């Protein structure tokens, strides 16, 4: 299995609803390792870089205003197949289509308030991590439990 790093953001609705702990807990229970975390207000510069492929689209301004409407939790996670594992744990983007047992399936109803963002592939993860975190902000460490998670 490939050890990967990926970006996850708990959006303002997740923060406002008091779901930060539950979302982090669900990812930790999967065995993925948290290596960076910031509780912050996203800036225009960060959001324009993060959502660069959507600049000029009709929904872009509303998306940026929504993410700026409250604090977010930006994180980097690491683990075997971390991208796919986290996306499966989050559930489908359209929350009303997300399976029960997933973050979105259990806790969200609408695509516009789906609680969490996760990188959709390796290139996106690398780009998004670099936008939100410096290398120095990502912590390298070994967990005592890793031998119980990985072969």
N, C-alpha and C positions, 0 to 999 in steps of 0.2 A: 504494500500500500504506500501511496505517496503522502509524505508529511507536507501539509500545505498551511499557508496562512491566508486568512480571509478577513474582510471587513464586515462588521455588523453595526447597525445603528438602531437604537431604540428611539422611535420617532416621538414627537411631542405628545401624541395621544397616549402612548405607552407610559410616558413619564407622568402625565397629568392623571392617569387612571391608577397610578401606584402599582404598576406591573413590572417595574425594573427588576426587582428581586426575583420574581417568578420567571421572567424571561432568562435572566442569567443562570438561575438554578437549572432550568431545563437544558441549557447548553452544557453546563458543567456535568450534569447527570449523564449526558451522552459520552463523556470522556474527553471532550474538547478542552483545551487549555487556554485560559485567558492570559494574553501577554501584554495587552495595553488597554487602558480605559480612561476616558475623559467625560466629565459631566460639563456641558458647555452650551452656549448659544452659538449656533452656526452663523458664519458671516456670509455676506453676498459673494465674496471672493471664493470661499470654500464651496459654496453651493453651485456657483457658475462652473467651477472646475469639475465638481462631482457629477453634475447633470449636463455636461457640455454637449452631449449628443442630442439633448432636447431643447437647446437654445433656439429661439425662433418659433417653436411649436406653440400652438394655442394654449396648452395647459401649463407651459413653463412658468409663467409669472405666478400663477396660483399655487403651483407646487413649491416654489421658493418661499412664497409668503407663508404657506402652511408649515414648512420645516422651520422657518424663523419665528413661528408663533409662540414657541416655548422652548425650553431647554431640551437637548437630546443627550443620549449616552452613546458616544462613539467608542468602538472597541475593535481590537484585533484578537482573533482566536487562531489557535494552531492545533493541528492534529492530523491523523490519518484521514485522507479524503475529507478534510474539514469543510470544503465548499459544498459538496453534495450532502454531507451529513447535516450541516446547518440548514441548508435550503429545505431538506426533507423535514427537519424538526420545525421549521417555520410554517410550512404548509404553502399551498398555492397562493399566488399574489392576490387573486380575487378571493377575499376572505369567505364569502358565501359559498365558495367551491372547495375550500380547504377541508381536509379530512379531520374528523374528530381525533383528538389526541395530539394534534399539532398546535403550535402557539396560536396561529390565526384561526384554526378550526374551533378551538376552545374559547378564544377570548375576543375575536373580532367579527364584525358583520359586513363591512364595506371595504372596497378596494382603496378608497381615499383615506380610510382610517384603519389601516391594517397593521399598526403597531411597530413594525420592524422592517428594516431593509437588510438584505444580505447580498454580497457580491454574487453575480451569476456565472462566474468563470474565473479562470486563472489570470487572464489579462485584466479583467475588471478589478479583481482583488488587488493586484499589484498597483494599479492606478489609484484605486480608492484609498488604500493604506497610505500611499505616498502623499495624498492630498491632506489627510487628516492627522498623520503622525510622522514624526521624524524617526530615524533608525534608533536614536538614543532613547526615545520614549517607549520602545518595545523591549520588554524584559526577557532575557534569556535565563531559563532556570529549568531544573529537573524536579518533577514532583515525586514524592515517595510512592504515590499510588500508580505511577505509570506502568510498573511491572504487572499490575493487576488488570490493566486495560489493554496493553499491547503484548503481542507474542514476541 
